Amino acid sequence: VMSITCLKGGRVIDPVNGVNNIQDVYFQKETIITKPRNIDTELITTIDVRGKIIFPGLVDLRFHLKNITGGQTENILSGTQAAAAGGYSSVLLMPDISPKPDNPGTIQFIQDRIIKHACVKVLLCGNLTKDGKGEQLAPLGSLQETGVIAITDCPKTSQNNQIFSKGVEYASMFGLLVLDLPRDMSLSGNGSAHDGPLALKMGLGGYPRIAEELYVQRAISIAQSIDTKIHLTSISSKGSVELIKSAKDKGIKISADVTANHLYFNENCITGFNPNFKMCPPIREEIDRVSLIDALLEGTIDCVSTAHNPFQEHEKNVEYDLSPAGVVGFETTLSSCYQTLKEHKKFCWTKLIKAMSSNPSKILEIDTGSLSIGTPADVAVFDPNIEWEYEARNSFSQATNSPFEKHLFQGKIIQTFVNGKIAFDLN
């Protein structure tokens, strides 16, 4: 049977095709199609999405799992269910998992688990260095043959500039994107909060802006000298924004993302020592937050990432300075971005969907991020009128380390389609 689905009467936002109006979206099997002519309407499943906002499935550039097989902890199934509930259809998995994706055998093993358990598309990032330790390059050529699409040591980065620049050079020979979380460990090794008066008063080790900015400049210099792409993830400082802006003005192939947390909070959120506000990089001052929002809306920062990083309660819920950095984010990122940005005079839905779907797709060079005819039917449906409260224990994620616990949001994803199949349905 030619079963065709029609999402009827919604406001469609598709930045790639310049669409921002009320129209119907049709897909058949796993592909977006044009409106079918002279077809028996009984063959069309119509979903009424009037008053809703329809856009290409979201794409995330930074997602962590501790353990690929995880039983009681976050695993491929629970992680991707959380992603689908947040409107994501494609997510890029960072290599800080066990086992480490620094060789073809392990990557094959991980790919098999993904095929078996994932309900959204999970794209793989291989390690830039062996074991992610920053000391010896991983075999990038053979990693690429196993279907890895990017290379990184995130949440670490090699502190050895020779290794890092050689790695970038090799990766570019194999057409692999390097993704880097810029951090100089010698300046931030004990850092659990933004380095300023508040951290001092709270007795917490500082993680200064310059620890990020030096390595942002490193990436820019290398991208310029090799003439290749580097993507900087989770930018948090006003100075980094200025460096990225001037690099882009010179035509250097640098791209960047920011997390929803850094757009929403400033460092005052940590005054209660709640470890669910501890992340890498740390939340900085209000001037940084304002600068990140402006940079995103102006396009200096290309995308929003979730940095979804699940920990078990007993690991995360310890003294602030001993707690690991990282929070979960799949189910709150879109709603919190909408809440943060919608009051801004430069906000429009097109910019938000660009930052959360089409730009990350372009950076990864994958065939999603638009509703073009013939592309995979990865589609999200957002209801701007639902009021809801985020509660970790009622979420899809196995982990509860969210900074948005008990937050009230306006606007929620109600359906996500991946390759034309329902991956999430609120009802």
N, C-alpha and C positions, 0 to 999 in steps of 0.2 A: 504493500500500500504506500502511495506517496503521501505520507503524513506530513503536513505543513503546519508550522506554528505561526500565529500572528499575534504580536504584541500590539494591541489596538489603542490608539488615542492618547499615547503618552507624549511628554515633551522629550524629544530625542536630542542628545548632545553628542556630537561626533566631530571633534576638532579637525581631524584629518580631512574630512570632506566638507568642512565649513557648515555643518548642520547644527542649528539650534532652533528647532520649532516643533510644532505638534505634527507627528506623522506616524505611520504604522511601520513596524519592523517585521519582516518575514524571514523565517529560516526553515530549511528542509534538511533532515538528517543532521549533519554537523555543520552546515554551511549557510551563510546569509544569502538570500536570493532576492530578486526583484519581485514586485507584486505579481503573482501569477494571473494570467488572463484566462478567461473562459474555463474556469475549473469548478467542479462541483463543490459548493461551500461546505458540504458535509466532510470533505477531506481536510478541511482546515480547522485546527484547534485554535479558537480565539481566546486570548486572555485580555480582559479589560484592564488597561493600565491608565485610565484617565486620571489626571491629577498627580501622576507619578513622573519621575524623571528616569529616562532610559539612556544608558551609555555603554560603551564597550567595557568588558570585564576589566577590573583593575589589575595592575601589574606591580609586584613588589620586588625591590632590589636587595632587600636584606632581611633574611629570615633564618633563625638559628634553631637547631634541634640538638639536644645533647647526645642522643643515642638513637641510631636509626631503627632499632627494634623495640625501643622503650615499652615496657609493660605498663606499670602504673604511672609512668611519667609521660610527658608529651611524646607522641609518636607521629609517624607519617599520617595516620588516619585522623587523629584528633587535631593535629596541627593544620591539616588541609581542610577539615570541617570548619575550624575557626576562620580560616582564610575565606572560604566560600561564604560564610555568614557575614563577613565584612565586605563582600562584593568582589573579592579577588578571584581571578581565573588563572593567573600565572604567578608563581612565586620563585624567587631565586634563593636556593639553599646554600648557606655559608658552610665552609668546610670544617668548622670546629666541632665536628661530630665524631662519635666513635662508631665504627672504625674510620680512620682518617683517609679522605679521598686524594691521596698523593700518589696513587699507582693505579694502573688500569684494572687490576683484579678487584680491588675494593670498590672502584667506581661501578663496575659491572654489578656487583652485589647490591649496591645502593640503588642503582637503576631498576633492578628486579623488584626490590621492595616497593619502590615508587609505583611501578606498573601495577603491582598487586593491591596496594592500599590507598593510593592517593585519590581524592575526589576533585582536585584541581590539577593544573599542569605544574609539575615541580621541575624547575630547571636547575642544573647542577653547576656549582662553582668548584673547580679543583683548587688544591693548594698551590701557591706560588713556590713555596719552599717545602722541603721534606718535613713532614710532621707539623708544618706550620711554624717551625721554630726560627725561621729567618736566617738559617746558616748555610744551607745548601739548596740549590734549585731542585724542584721536582721535575720529573721527565715530561715537560709540557707538550712535546709533540705527541707522545703516546696517550697523554690525557685527552688531547683534542680528538683523537681517533675514537675514543669511547663516548663521545657525545657531550663532553663538558663544554659550556659556552662562554665561561668567563673564569678568571683566575684571581685568587685573593688569599691573604692570610687573615682576613678580618675574623675576629675583633682585634687581632694583633696586626702588626706590620713589621717587615724586616727593618731592624735598626742599622743594618749594614747597607750603606748607600751603593756600594759596588754591586752587591747581590741584587738589590732592588732594581737598579737601572738595567743590569744584565737581564733580569727576569722580564722586565717590561719589553726589552728589545726582542728576546726570544718569543714572548707571547705575541708580539706584533707580527713576527714572521709566520706564525700559525693562525693569524687572524683572530686571536683571542683577546677579549676585552680584559684589561686589568682594573680591578676595583680595589680601592685603597681606603682604609680608615686611618686618616693622618694623625699620628701620635708619636711624639718623641718621649720614650720611656725614661730617659735620663732626667727629664724635667717633670715627669708626672708619675713616677713609679708608685708612690704611696698616695696618689691623689684619689680621694673619693668625693670631692666636691669642687666647685669652681673656686679657684684661688683668689680669695678676696677677704674683706673684713668679716663676712658671715662665717666662712669656714674657720677662720682664726678664732672667732668668738666661740664656735661650737667645738673647737679642738679637733677639727678634721684635717687630714692631709690635703694639700691643694693640687689641683690639676689646672695649670694656668692656660690662658688662651694661646700663649706663644708655643706651648707644646704641640698644639694643633697647627698653628700658622706656619711654623718652620717646615713641617712635613707637607703642608699644602703647597708651599713654595717649592719644595723638593719635587713634588709630582708635576708641578707646572714646568719647572726647568727641564725635567726629563722628557715630558710630553713634547716640549718645544724642540729639544735637541734631537730626539729620535723621529719627530714628526709623527706621533702616534696618539691614539686615544687613551686617556686615563679617566676613570670615573671615581670621584671622591665621595665617600658615603658619610652620612650623618654629620654634616657640618654644623658647628654650634656657635661660632664666634663672629662678631662683626668684622674683625680684621680678615678672617678667611674670606668673607663675602667680598671685601674690597680687592683682595688678591685675585679671586676668581673672575671678578668683573673686569679687571684690567687685563688678565690673560685672555679672556674671551674677546675683548676689544682688539687684541693683537692677532686674533685668529688661531690661537693655540687650542688644540683639540681636547679641552678639559670639560667635563660635565660634573654635576654635583647634585646630591640630594640632601634633604633635611628630614628629621623625623617629626611626626605630629606632636610628640611630647615637647620638643624644643620650640614649636610654634605656639603651644598652649600655655606652658608653665614658665615662670622664672624661678630663680634660685630660692625664693622665699618658701617654696613648697617643701623644702627639706628641714625646716626649723623644728618639726616634731620628730626628727630622726627616724622617719618611716622609710625602711629600706626599699619600699616599692617606688620611691622617687630616685633611687640610685641607678644611674645608667652610664653608658660609655658612648660618647663623651658626656660629662655632667651637664645638667641644666645650668645655664649661666644667668647673667643679669638682664634686666628689662631692656637695656639698650641693645643687647644681642638679639633678644626675641623680636623686637621691632624691626631690626635690620634684616633678620631672617625672613620675616613675613613680607617686607618690601621686596627683598631679593627674589622670593618665590613668585610674587605677583608680577614682577618686572621681567622674569625669565632668566635672571642671573643664576638662580638655583633652578635646575631643570625639573626635579621631581621630589615627591614625598615618599619616604620609605617607612616601614613599620618598625624595623629593628626588633621584630617579635623574638623574644628571648626567654623561653620558659625555664623556671627553676622550681624545684620542689619546695614546699613550705619550710621544711626543716633546714634547707640550705640557705634560703633567702632570708628567713625571718630570724636573723641574729643581729648582734651589734652592728650599727651602721657601717663602721669602717671595715668590719670583717665580711660584710655581706657582698656576694658577687654582684657586679654591675649588670643590669639588664632587666627589662620588663616585657610583658606581653602586649601586643598591640593590634592584632588582626581585626578584632571585632569592634574596636573603637576609633580606628584611624580616620576613616572617612567622616564619621559623624563629628569627631572632635575638630577636624580641619574645617568642616562646614561651619561649625559653631564659632571657631576662631576667626574665620575669614569673611563670613557673610556681612559683617558690619563694616568692613573696609571699603573705602570708596572705589578702590580699583578691582574689587572682587567681581568675577562673573563665573558661571558654571563652566564655560569653555576652558578657562585657565585652570580650574581645579581638575577637570578630567584630563586635560593635557598633562598636568603634573603627576597624575595618578595612573594614567593608562597609556596615552599615545607617546609621551616622551620616554618613559622607561622602555616601551617596546622598541622605539627607535634606537635607543642606546644599546639594547641587547640585539638589535637587528632580528627581531622575531615577527611573525606575521599576524600579530594581534594589535589591539589598541585602536581599532577603527571598526566601523560597521560597513565597510566596503563590501560590495557584492562579490561573492566568491571566497571571502575570508572565513575563518572558523567562527561559528556562532557562539562567541564568548560575550555574554550580555548580562548587565546588572540592572536591577530595577530598584529605585530608591523612592521611598515615600517621605516627602519633606514634612508631613504633618504628624507623624507618629511621635508621641512623647514617650520616652522610655528611660529606665534606670539601669545602668550597667551593674551587674552583680557577678563577680567572678565565679561563684559556685553554681550559677545557672548558665554559665557560658559553655561553649563547645571545647575550649581549651582545657587540658588537664591541669594547667597551672593557674595560680591565683595572683601572681605578682603583677598586678596592674595599678598604675597611678590613678586610674579613673574609677576605682571602686566607689559605688554609691553615687556616681555622677549622674545628673539628669541631662539627657540629650533630646534635641528636637531633630527628627529625621533619622531614618533607619533603612538599611537594605532589607527588602522583603523577598527578593528572588535573585538567584544567580544561576546562569546557564553556562556550562562549559562544554564546548563542542556540541551545542544544541541539547544537551541533557541537563536536567535540573540537578544542580549540585547543592543548592540550598533553597528552601522554601519556608518562609516564616509561618505560613498557615499549616 
